[in-house]
Structure formats: structure tokens, C-alpha cells
Amino acid sequence: MSFEIGLHFEAVGKAFLETKGFKIIESNYYTRYGEIDIIASRDGVLHFIEVKYSKTDPYRKFSRAKMTRVTKSALLYLQEKDLDTSFCIDALAIHDKEINLYENLSFGGWWH
């Protein structure tokens, strides 16, 4: 996916999340492990959100390796910002006009 297309769907994702009560904290946060697309908060929980778009099946684009990189990046973010808060890893899957948010993923999640 091109950089411009990625930015477009991240903007779509942010707008969707705001309608669901999320406050966007940061986007495109880079670490040595990779990028976190969106960092947002809701109800006292920090959400590290990976945005995936596909014309066919965005659900298959969130691999075990990606989950590991996002988790390491999230832990580094918490350490760098000196935060001690509840957090979770989420995926926002965009397919055509359908948007699905999968919250609080784990290594045994739907995506492997």
C-alpha cells in the first residue's frame, strides 16, 4: 500500500474511532521495532491501534510478527512517556466501506 493511501485510511480510522468515544493521542509513532498507526484513549485505557486496509481481506494482514512489533513498540512508548496505565493492542480493519475494530488482541487472537 502506498504511503498516501495508508495516510488516507489512517485518517478514516481516526474519524471512526472518534465517533466511538476515543481521544486520539498520537499517530504514526515510530520506534526501533516499527510504527504504531494510532495511539488513542478511552475510558482510562490507552489503545495502540494498527490500521489495516485491503480490497479483499484486511483481517489477514495482521500477522504474529506484526503483533510482536506493535507490542514491543507499545511497551517502549509507555517506558519513554513514563506511563503506568492500562493498555491494549487493537486492530482496525477497513474493507470497502466496512470498518471493524478488534479490541484487546492477544497472541491467541483471531488474526493468527
DAWORA-V830465 format. One record per residue. RES is the residue in one letter. PHI is phi in whole degrees, 0 to 359 (none if undefined). OMEGA is omega in degrees with one decimal (NA if undefined). NEAR is the number of other ideal C-beta (glycine too) atoms within 12 Angstrom. Layout:
res: {RES:RES}
phi: {PHI:PHI}
omega: {OMEGA:OMEGA}
near: {NEAR:NEAR}
This chain:
res: {M:S:F:E:I:G:L:H:F:E:A:V:G:K:A:F:L:E:T:K:G:F:K:I:I:E:S:N:Y:Y:T:R:Y:G:E:I:D:I:I:A:S:R:D:G:V:L:H:F:I:E:V:K:Y:S:K:T:D:P:Y:R:K:F:S:R:A:K:M:T:R:V:T:K:S:A:L:L:Y:L:Q:E:K:D:L:D:T:S:F:C:I:D:A:L:A:I:H:D:K:E:I:N:L:Y:E:N:L:S:F:G:G:W:W:H}
phi: {none:287:302:295:296:301:297:300:287:293:295:300:298:297:298:299:299:297:290:262:91:278:254:285:264:200:220:53:273:258:228:293:269:143:250:255:295:221:243:220:231:201:53:79:247:271:247:258:242:262:262:232:242:203:287:248:215:295:298:279:271:254:270:301:297:295:301:297:296:295:298:297:296:297:296:294:301:299:293:296:269:54:255:236:215:291:211:209:255:235:234:247:259:243:222:54:259:265:234:234:255:250:262:55:289:224:293:257:287:292:272:277}
omega: {-178.7:-179.2:-178.3:178.4:177.9:178.1:178.7:-176.8:172.2:176.2:175.4:179.6:179.3:178.9:178.2:-178.5:178.8:177.1:179.4:175.2:178.0:170.6:-179.4:-179.3:-174.2:173.7:-179.3:178.8:-175.3:172.0:177.3:179.5:-178.1:-174.9:168.4:-175.2:-176.5:170.7:-175.6:176.7:175.0:177.0:176.3:-180.0:176.1:-178.0:174.2:-166.2:174.8:179.6:178.3:175.8:173.5:174.7:-177.9:-171.3:-177.3:-177.3:-177.1:-176.9:179.9:-172.8:174.9:179.0:178.8:178.3:179.0:-179.7:179.7:179.2:178.4:178.4:179.0:179.3:177.0:177.3:-179.8:179.3:-178.5:-179.0:-179.0:-178.9:173.5:-173.0:174.1:178.7:174.3:177.1:-178.9:172.3:176.1:-176.7:-179.1:179.5:-173.6:179.7:-178.9:178.1:178.0:176.9:176.7:-173.8:172.7:178.6:174.5:-177.8:175.6:-172.7:-175.8:-166.6:-172.3:NA}
near: {18:9:11:10:16:24:20:17:34:33:23:27:36:30:20:27:31:18:14:22:16:28:19:27:26:26:26:24:29:17:24:13:21:24:29:38:40:42:41:35:25:26:15:13:23:32:41:45:47:45:44:37:33:20:15:13:17:28:24:17:25:33:20:17:16:29:30:22:25:40:28:22:31:37:22:24:31:23:14:17:18:9:20:9:19:16:31:29:36:41:38:40:32:37:21:15:11:17:25:25:30:26:26:20:33:19:17:10:23:19:28:17}
